[in-house]
Amino acid sequence: MQPIKKYLFTPGPTQVPPDVLLEIARPIIHHRTPEFSAQLDLARERLKPLFGTNQEVLVLASSGTGAMEAAVCNLLEPGDEAIFINGGKFGERWGKLLTAHAMVAREVKVEWGRAVDPGQVEEAIHRYPRARAVLVQASETSTTAIHPVEQLGQITRKRDVLLIVDGVTSVGVYEQKMDEWAVDALVTGSQKALMLPPGLGMIALSERAWERARAVKTPRYYFDLTRELKAQRDEHTTAYTPAVGLVGGLNKSLELIHKESLPAVFARHRMMAEVVREGARALGLKLFAVESPAPGVTGILAPEGVDAAKVVRAMRDDLGVGVQAGQDHMRSKLIRIGHMGYVAPFDMLVALSALELALRRHGCAVAVGAGVAAAQQRLASTV
């Protein structure tokens, strides 16, 4: 039987609240008008607390990867050395972006599911004294692990080395302190905790990063952040045609986030992570990224002999519950359940219930209801 209702618990895109969908569906307005300028200014101001910064947050019509590329081509030049933390699919992407722009990518390899040891980064900076930047994920979505950004900032702030951070699955999920942690560039995307469709990238730079951006000669046009800063801060518009409807939707989603309050949003994400993990453990399943688990997505290892990708497909196609398998060599081993954005702890009972049934269908003798019961016990402890 085909499911008539679908649930989305992937690590992105995430669910979009009805109020945000309605805002996006409003009649389109022209982007060179006072009405749009007011929307853009308000959205950029509302983003600052999520980034933990007093710096300007720029909004780009792109995915989060576009914002990542903007950081690379505005802060580094061809031939520059940069250290990137490769602990997953998106850490690997930093290396590919550096190479694409003819920069020298120096890799710090980290086992999937683990956080980088700050000592590894310090040692890499000593080994590569010409390195101009360290690039890292705050939350590595592919492995469901988080990296110690605060400690990395303590290392890079003492040197002429920029700290560039992918916050795509951390901004809006747990507290970010860009200014306090000495992060020089922080990027995110719209389709995760910001509760929007894909299509917006956001980036903020520190003062020393802006100094570097004004000096860098790397060829760039669409992603010229100095041009974009002038347009958004001084002219109250964008350098090029923006995603008008999404900017309106962004304002609505940020309104909802601030109405809930950031501490409550962060607590909700922590609770959802705990609920899923309690449920998984009750089913006898092992968790991935045990030492440094991400609050926005949980990685669960499939039982021996069970193909995670097939379990994910059964959850989606037969039960209408969308989660995601691992990437690359983890595709058949890892089940990733996203819990960021427009979801609540009680939604996790749906995800766990579907996981139980899909595992049973693929020959795994889990006790139906055990994971859900454990999750309910965790929820009951907060009522």
N, C-alpha and C positions, 0 to 999 in steps of 0.2 A: 504494500500500500504506500503510495506516495504521500509524504508529509504535506499537510496543507498550511502549516505554519513553520517558519524557519527562525532559528536563533543563531546569532553571530557572536562567537567567542574566539575568533582568530586574533593573532597578535596585531592585526591591522590588515585592511580597514576594520574599524570598529562601528558599533551601532551609532546612529545619529538620532538625537531626541526629536520628537515631533515638532516642538516649537522651533527648532533649528531648521528642520526641513521646510516648514512654512515660511520662515524668514528667507531662505534661499529661493523659494518659489515666488517671491514678490516680483512685480514688474521691474524689469531691468532699468537702471538709471545710467546716465552718462558719467564717465569717470572724471571728466573735467568740470565738475560742478561743486558748489559749496556743500551739497547734500552728501556726495561721496567723500569729500575731504573730511567732513565731520565724522563719518563712519570710520575712516582710516585712522584718524587721530585718536579716536576713542579706543579702537581695537589695539593700537600700538601701546597706548598707555596702560590698558588692562593686562597686556602681556608681561609687563615688567615684573610684577610680583611673582609670576610663574617662573621666570628666568632667575629671579633673585638679583636683579640689577637695577641701577639707576641710569644705565646707558640706553641709547636708542635701540629699539627692536625694529628691524626692518621686515616687511612682509613681501614675499616674492611669489609670483605666479609660477610655481614649480612644485615638484615633490620634495621631500626631505633631502634626497640625493642632490637636487639642484642647489640647495643651501649648503650641502657639504662641498660641492664643487666650487661654489662661490667663495667659501672659506679658503680653499686651496689656492685658487688663482688670484685672489686678492692679497694673500699674506705671504706667498712664496713665489720665487722666480725660477725659471728653468735653470737647472744646475744646482739649485739649493739642495742641501741634505735635510731630510726630515725623518724622524723616528715614528713609526706607527705600530700600534699594539694590535697584533693579529691573533685574536682569540675567538674568531667566529667569522661568519659570512660578511658581516658589515665592517669588522675590523679589516678584513681582506680588501674591502671596497676602498678604504683609505689608501691602501697601497696601489690599487689600480688607478685611482684618481691622480696620485702623485706621478706615477709613470706616464699617464696620458698627457701630463703637462711638462714632461721632460725634466722632472725633478728626480733626485736620487733618494729612493725609498729604502730606509734602513729598518728592517723588521725586528720586532721583539715578539717571538712566538710564544703563545700561551695555549696550554691544553684547553680544548673546548669544555666549557662548563666551569672553568676556574677563573678567578680574577687575577689580574697581573699583580705581581709583587712589586711594590714601589722600588725596592732595591734593584730589580731588573732594569727599571727605567733609569735610575741613577747611574747604574753601570753602563747602560747604553749611551747616556750623555757623555760619560767619560771616554767611552770607546770612540764616539763620533763627535769630537769637540766642535766641529763645524755645523752641527745640526741646528737648524733655525726654529724647529717646532717639534712638539710631541702631539700625535693625533690618536684619539682614543674614543671609545664608546662609553657613555655613562652606564647605559644598560645595553648589553649585547643581545639583541632580540633573538638571534638564531640559536643561542645557547641558554638563554634565560638567566644569565649571570650579570652582576654589576661590577664595575671597576671602581677602585678607590680614588675618585677624582679629587677629593679634598687633599689627600696625601700627595698626589701628583702635582697639584698646584703649589704645595710647599716646596717641592723640588724645583719646579720650573721658574717660580717667581724670583729665585735668587740668581738666575742666569738670564742671558739674552736669548731665551728659548720660549716660544709661545706655546700655550696649552690650548689645543683645538679639540672641542668635545662635541660628539654626536649625542644629542639629547632627545632623539626622536621618540624613544619609549621611556623617557624619564621626566621630561617637562610635563607638568600636570599630573604626574603619577606619584612622585615623592619630592620632597623639598629640594630645590636647587638654590645654591648660594653662589651664583656666578661671581659677583664682586668679592665676596668674602673668601672664596676658594681660589681666587686668582686665575679664573678661567678667562682666556683671551678671546675665544670665539665659542659660542654655544648655538647650536642649530637644532631645529625640530621641524616636524611636519604636521599637517592638519588632521590626518586620518587616524590618529591614535587617541591619546587622552583628551585632545581638544574637541573630540566628538563631531567631526566634520567629514565630508567626503574628501578623497585625495585631491590635491591641487594647489595647496599653499605650503610654501616653505618659509621659515622664519629664522632670522639670524641676528645676534647681537655681538658686538665687538667691544673689547676693553679700550682704554685710552691708548695703551702702547700698541695694541693691534691696529687702531686707526692710524697711528703714526707710521706703522709698517705699510698699511694699505696705501697711504698717500705717496710712499716712496717706491713701492713695487712697480716694475715695468712690464709685468706679464701681460701679454695681449688679452684683452677681454672687452666685451661689448655689453651683452645683455646682463651679465652678472658683475658689472662694474659697481661695486658697493659705494664708492665715493660719489658717483653720480646718483645712485639710489638714495643715499643719505641726504644729499642736497634736495632732491625731489620730495622725499617724505617728510623730512624735518622742516625745511625752509619753505617749500612750495605747497605742502599739504596735499600731495598727490603722489603718483608713482611715475618712474621714469618712462615706463612703457605700459601698454594696456594691461590693467590688473584683472584678476578674477573677481569681477564686481559682486556677483551673487555670493561667492564664498566669503568675501570680506564682510558682507552683511550677516551671513551665517556665523562667522567668527565672533562678531560682536554679541550675538545672541548666546552662543555657547559660553563665552567668557562671562556674560551676565549671569548665566546659570551657575557657573563654577564659583564666582565670587559670592553669589547669594548663598550657596551651600557653605562657603568659606574654605579657604585652602587647608587649614588644619583638618576639617571634616573630610574633605576630598582625599587627603593623604591617608587618613585613618581608614576610610572606606576601602581604599586600595590595599592597605595592609591586611584588613580583615578578609577580603576576598582571597588574597593569596594564602592566608592561614586556613581558610575553609577548604580550599582545593587541596592543599597539602595534607591536611588532616584526613580528608576523604581518600586520597590516593594511598596514604600509609595504611589506612584501615583495610584497603583491598590487597595489601601485601605488595604494593608496587613501590619501586625505588624512584626517588627523585633525582633529577639532574641539577647541577649547580647548587649542591647542598651547602657549601661553605659561604656563598655570597649570592643567594637567590634574589631575583628581581621582583619587585612588588607588582609589576604590570603583566607578567606572563609567567606561567609555571611549566616547567619541563618535566614530563613523566616518562620514564623508560618503559618500553613495552616488555612484557614478560618474555623469557627465553622461548624462542620458536614462534613468536607472534610478530607479524609484520605490522609495524605502527602505521604505515601508509594505508594499509587495508582497513585498519580499525578506524582511522580518520575518515576514510571514504564511506564506511558503513554509518558512522555517526552523521555524516552530511547527507548522503543520498537516501538512507533508509529511515533516519530519525529526525532529519531536519536540523541537526545541531552542528554548526560549523566550527571546527577547531583546525589545527594545522599540524602536519607532520614536521619532522626535522628537515634540515637542508643538507645537501651533499651527502657525505658518508653517514649522516644521522637520519636519513630519510626513513629507513625501515626500522629505526630503533627508538625514535623520540616522538612523543605526542605533546604538542604545546597548546595549552589552554590559556587564552588571553583573558585578562580581567582588568581592563582599563577603560576609562571613559564612561559611557552611558550604560553602566551595568551596576547591579547592587549585589550584596552578599547572597541574597536568596536566589538570584539567578544561577549561582554556582551549583545549586542542587539539581538544576536541569542538566548542566554540563556533566556532573558526576553520574547522574542517572543514565544518561546516554552512553557515557564511557563504560559503565558496568555492562549494559546490554550489548554493546558492540564487542567488548572483550569476550563475553559469553558466546556470541555468534562465531567468534574465531577460535573457539576451543579452549579458552582460558577459564578455569574453574573458580572464578571469583564469586563470592557470596553476594547475590543481588540484594541491594539495600544496605550493605555494610558501609560503603563509602558515604552514601547519603546520610545514614544514621550518625556517623562520626562527624560529618559536616554540621548536621543539625545540633549535635551536642556542643560543638564549638560556637555556633550561633546562640544557643540557649544560654551560654555562659555570659553573654553580653546583655541579655534582656533583663 
